[in-house]
């Protein structure tokens, strides 16, 4: 919250920016310049089931003579505030950065209905920088009486309430909204998964392209993997000494991955990316790491995002610097500046997420060769983050396919086909010199059931064309999606390597891009297709029938997106919060 004096100062700056010069010259804010709003329409019924999350929509018109700003720190940010029985239950930004006088906008927001049955007072009002400026100036908030009736499904409502109040840290592409206006469910919880399908809280089946964040390359609940796990269930999951299975999997990795002479295991990709960074710094005695791609959530990598975003303290001189994928000029700009203190170059060698929309480029052998030569000329290590590409890329890895062999490689996702296991592999002399000083020792890195799954999965990768089938399926799917883009006149293209791709909208306006992408993801969910914010990872379980169903669903989705674009009105089609 800020004081009225500060708000008046900001309004004065705003008037100077958007008002005639005569007003700009005034020392005081003229009373004729003011915020005002008309609450045009909402979709909130008189009664809702207690405990659910409803997809609410409110259309507003700027009836004042000042624009509403969202992103400019020098002027008053306008937000929509939801109150339930006088308690603030949510604050929601405008869907666009600038809403001029006379313009309308529609805000979609999750309305978490109280779990207690009976009537409650619901109030919606606009605020400027946390101050109830509109209501203080005589603009009456929108007030409704909402009757909370018996929940339709007490188990689902209980889970929804827990998800909102106790455990909200999971993927919620709809913001918790569980049903569309057409009555179709949106997935909030999974009740079953098999092959490339998920079933949601009400039993609706979806074709899934998230595939457990890319880890279930063989498909959910593959019978061979399930049997391999069952075969070792007589053992406890963890013992102080390693199992034979751990040694078997370690040996298999050294046989399949070109750089692998020694192995250390972890439970997720962040574990092994972090220990790779430590080994590089210990081995070289240097500090700087040049990165490209996503390398987990731990401190060594996220410190470049600064304290305000991550909670990780900033350094006077950053130790992590990021370069653009397949951009030699950008890499060598950083390399020339930091080669004297360079410990490692770490990158995803194919299909890193380069923007909010997703991956766009495959591996470029010349680029990989150039940075490998540069790193070694500086005495630094080359680290391939093959968490995604290991056993998913043709030949089993980017390093094997291209012949550019790194010093260290991070593996995960596919190696145990859905079970939690990751590995750092690399040259023996690096591990022998540096591992003891790394302080690396996760408790659960030797968990036996995951090694049972990994041994079975790697045997399947060796005997069946898993990576090639995924590549072929993804290639055909990209071609079909791009044909649909052209047919529906959607200015977009499906890009990225076939195992990790996304529809990239060609849209310069960031607000329109967010609205368009949100509508695309929403309509895919209505059609029964789940993606990770639009990113798709095909698996071995996707087949020709699934391809046909997917193309039909994406065609319907593009028709809706194209219609919204022709009408220049994405907001009225949205039923979920803007992503």
Secondary structure as GFF3:
##gff-version 3
##sequence-region A 1 579
A	DSSP	alpha_helix	4	18	.	.	.	ID=ss1
A	DSSP	alpha_helix	21	24	.	.	.	ID=ss2
A	DSSP	beta_strand	37	42	.	.	.	ID=ss3
A	DSSP	beta_strand	47	49	.	.	.	ID=ss4
A	DSSP	beta_strand	53	62	.	.	.	ID=ss5
A	DSSP	beta_strand	68	69	.	.	.	ID=ss6
A	DSSP	beta_strand	78	84	.	.	.	ID=ss7
A	DSSP	beta_strand	87	93	.	.	.	ID=ss8
A	DSSP	beta_strand	98	99	.	.	.	ID=ss9
A	DSSP	beta_strand	104	112	.	.	.	ID=ss10
A	DSSP	beta_strand	118	128	.	.	.	ID=ss11
A	DSSP	alpha_helix	133	136	.	.	.	ID=ss12
A	DSSP	beta_strand	142	149	.	.	.	ID=ss13
A	DSSP	alpha_helix	154	165	.	.	.	ID=ss14
A	DSSP	beta_strand	192	194	.	.	.	ID=ss15
A	DSSP	beta_strand	197	199	.	.	.	ID=ss16
A	DSSP	beta_strand	205	208	.	.	.	ID=ss17
A	DSSP	alpha_helix	211	214	.	.	.	ID=ss18
A	DSSP	alpha_helix	223	230	.	.	.	ID=ss19
A	DSSP	alpha_helix	244	256	.	.	.	ID=ss20
A	DSSP	beta_strand	262	266	.	.	.	ID=ss21
A	DSSP	alpha_helix	269	284	.	.	.	ID=ss22
A	DSSP	beta_strand	288	292	.	.	.	ID=ss23
A	DSSP	alpha_helix	299	302	.	.	.	ID=ss24
A	DSSP	three_ten_helix	303	305	.	.	.	ID=ss25
A	DSSP	alpha_helix	307	310	.	.	.	ID=ss26
A	DSSP	beta_strand	320	322	.	.	.	ID=ss27
A	DSSP	alpha_helix	328	338	.	.	.	ID=ss28
A	DSSP	three_ten_helix	339	341	.	.	.	ID=ss29
A	DSSP	beta_strand	342	347	.	.	.	ID=ss30
A	DSSP	alpha_helix	365	377	.	.	.	ID=ss31
A	DSSP	beta_strand	381	386	.	.	.	ID=ss32
A	DSSP	three_ten_helix	394	396	.	.	.	ID=ss33
A	DSSP	alpha_helix	398	402	.	.	.	ID=ss34
A	DSSP	beta_strand	408	411	.	.	.	ID=ss35
A	DSSP	three_ten_helix	413	416	.	.	.	ID=ss36
A	DSSP	beta_strand	422	426	.	.	.	ID=ss37
A	DSSP	alpha_helix	428	434	.	.	.	ID=ss38
A	DSSP	three_ten_helix	435	437	.	.	.	ID=ss39
A	DSSP	alpha_helix	448	463	.	.	.	ID=ss40
A	DSSP	alpha_helix	466	487	.	.	.	ID=ss41
A	DSSP	beta_strand	492	495	.	.	.	ID=ss42
A	DSSP	beta_strand	501	505	.	.	.	ID=ss43
A	DSSP	alpha_helix	510	526	.	.	.	ID=ss44
A	DSSP	beta_strand	529	530	.	.	.	ID=ss45
A	DSSP	beta_strand	535	536	.	.	.	ID=ss46
A	DSSP	alpha_helix	544	567	.	.	.	ID=ss47
A	DSSP	three_ten_helix	571	573	.	.	.	ID=ss48
###
